[in-house]
Amino acid sequence: MIIGKDIKRMLDELDEARSQEKGDVNAPYRENRSYRRSRVVWEAQVRVYFNDVTLKSEVREVPGVVRDISANGAKLVLNEPISEMVGLDLIIPKLGQFPCDAVWANDCIVGVQFKDDPATVFQHLTRVLPNA
């Protein structure tokens, strides 16, 4: 059975192999982000609101998986593509519900930015990711 530590180890090994392929063996990977990104595999759901209307007939829910997350945003792999770039709620059973905007999308892979203050999101993250 594969557990979270095994997945993290495999992803770290993949990063190392990729950096070696690029010929940059001695330079460690450096990320240019304001908030540390953590790789995760968490069940999630995106609730899409049309024109910010919350009538049940105006809401679409798309299941998916959170692949990485930071206090500022997350990368999602959804079961179907979404074309809406605003009016989203990311629902993560482990953490809660977060209003967000999609900032990029490539078919079923979507990058979202949280509307909440990063410090607030960070508090939620540290409950389940002590090293966030």
Backbone torsions as a table, in degrees:
resi	resn	phi	psi	omega
1	MET	NA	130.9	179.3
2	ILE	-87.7	132.5	177.5
3	ILE	-116.9	174.9	-175.7
4	GLY	-53.4	-40.8	-179.6
5	LYS	-64.7	-38.5	178.4
6	ASP	-64.2	-42.2	-179.6
7	ILE	-64.2	-45.1	179.2
8	LYS	-60.8	-43.7	178.9
9	ARG	-60.6	-43.2	179.9
10	MET	-64.0	-41.0	179.2
11	LEU	-66.6	-39.4	176.9
12	ASP	-63.0	-40.9	177.8
13	GLU	-64.5	-38.1	177.7
14	LEU	-64.3	-43.6	176.6
15	ASP	-59.1	-43.6	-179.3
16	GLU	-64.3	-42.4	179.2
17	ALA	-63.7	-39.9	179.0
18	ARG	-65.2	-41.4	-179.8
19	SER	-67.3	-32.9	177.4
20	GLN	-69.1	-36.0	177.9
21	GLU	-63.2	-32.6	-179.3
22	LYS	-80.4	-2.3	178.3
23	GLY	79.9	13.2	-177.4
24	ASP	-108.9	59.1	-171.9
25	VAL	-67.8	-39.4	-173.7
26	ASN	-84.6	-20.5	-177.7
27	ALA	-89.2	122.8	177.8
28	PRO	-70.5	151.5	178.3
29	TYR	-66.9	130.0	178.6
30	ARG	-123.2	128.9	-178.2
31	GLU	-99.8	137.4	-179.2
32	ASN	-100.4	72.4	-177.6
33	ARG	-132.3	153.8	177.5
34	SER	-76.5	-29.8	-176.5
35	TYR	-127.7	138.7	-178.7
36	ARG	-63.0	134.8	179.7
37	ARG	-98.6	134.4	177.8
38	SER	-114.1	133.4	176.5
39	ARG	-80.8	130.7	-179.5
40	VAL	-141.5	167.5	170.9
41	VAL	-134.7	87.5	-176.0
42	TRP	-118.7	135.2	173.3
43	GLU	-62.3	141.0	-179.5
44	ALA	-153.2	171.6	176.6
45	GLN	-145.6	140.6	176.4
46	VAL	-108.8	126.1	175.9
47	ARG	-101.6	120.3	-176.7
48	VAL	-103.2	123.8	177.8
49	TYR	-102.3	130.1	177.5
50	PHE	-90.7	121.1	179.6
51	ASN	56.3	31.7	-179.5
52	ASP	56.2	26.3	177.0
53	VAL	-96.8	134.6	-175.4
54	THR	-106.9	20.9	174.1
55	LEU	-66.0	144.0	-176.7
56	LYS	-57.4	-34.5	179.7
57	SER	-72.6	-11.1	-177.3
58	GLU	-105.6	9.9	-176.4
59	VAL	-119.4	136.4	176.1
60	ARG	-122.5	136.8	178.8
61	GLU	-115.7	130.0	-176.8
62	VAL	-122.9	118.7	177.7
63	PRO	-77.3	158.4	178.2
64	GLY	-175.9	-159.8	-177.2
65	VAL	-135.6	137.3	171.4
66	VAL	-83.8	125.3	-179.0
67	ARG	-99.0	-34.1	170.6
68	ASP	-150.5	156.9	-174.2
69	ILE	-149.8	147.1	172.7
70	SER	-139.1	179.8	178.9
71	ALA	-69.1	-13.9	-177.6
72	ASN	-102.1	-26.3	-176.6
73	GLY	-175.9	-171.1	-177.1
74	ALA	-152.7	157.9	172.1
75	LYS	-108.7	129.4	-176.1
76	LEU	-118.9	147.4	168.9
77	VAL	-115.9	110.9	-174.9
78	LEU	-98.1	159.1	179.1
79	ASN	-72.8	-18.2	176.4
80	GLU	-150.2	152.7	-179.0
81	PRO	-69.9	153.9	172.7
82	ILE	-121.9	143.3	178.6
83	SER	-105.0	-13.6	-179.0
84	GLU	-76.2	133.1	-177.3
85	MET	-108.4	-2.6	177.3
86	VAL	-137.7	167.7	176.9
87	GLY	71.7	45.1	-179.4
88	LEU	-113.9	148.8	168.0
89	ASP	-122.7	129.4	174.4
90	LEU	-97.4	122.0	-178.8
91	ILE	-111.2	115.2	178.8
92	ILE	-118.1	112.4	-177.5
93	PRO	-52.2	-34.9	-179.3
94	LYS	-70.3	-26.5	-171.4
95	LEU	-117.7	-41.4	-175.8
96	GLY	134.1	-158.1	-176.6
97	GLN	-114.0	133.7	-176.5
98	PHE	-130.6	123.5	173.0
99	PRO	-69.9	140.8	-177.5
100	CYS	-156.1	170.5	173.5
101	ASP	-122.1	141.8	172.5
102	ALA	-77.7	128.1	-179.7
103	VAL	-104.0	-19.0	173.5
104	TRP	-157.6	155.2	177.5
105	ALA	-148.7	138.6	176.2
106	ASN	-135.1	92.8	-175.5
107	ASP	60.2	-113.5	-177.0
108	CYS	-95.0	1.5	178.7
109	ILE	-101.2	126.4	-172.7
110	VAL	-132.5	137.2	172.3
111	GLY	-103.2	127.8	-179.7
112	VAL	-119.4	150.2	174.6
113	GLN	-115.8	130.2	-179.2
114	PHE	-72.0	142.9	176.4
115	LYS	-83.0	-24.8	178.7
116	ASP	-69.1	156.9	176.4
117	ASP	-59.8	134.4	-179.4
118	PRO	-54.7	-33.1	179.3
119	ALA	-63.8	-37.0	178.0
120	THR	-66.9	-46.1	179.2
121	VAL	-64.4	-39.6	179.9
122	PHE	-58.6	-39.6	178.3
123	GLN	-60.7	-40.7	176.8
124	HIS	-65.2	-43.4	-177.4
125	LEU	-63.1	-39.9	-176.8
126	THR	-67.9	-16.1	175.2
127	ARG	-67.6	-34.8	-176.9
128	VAL	-112.8	-18.3	177.5
129	LEU	-124.8	86.5	-175.6
130	PRO	-56.9	-27.9	-178.3
131	ASN	-97.0	17.2	-178.4
132	ALA	-65.2	NA	NA
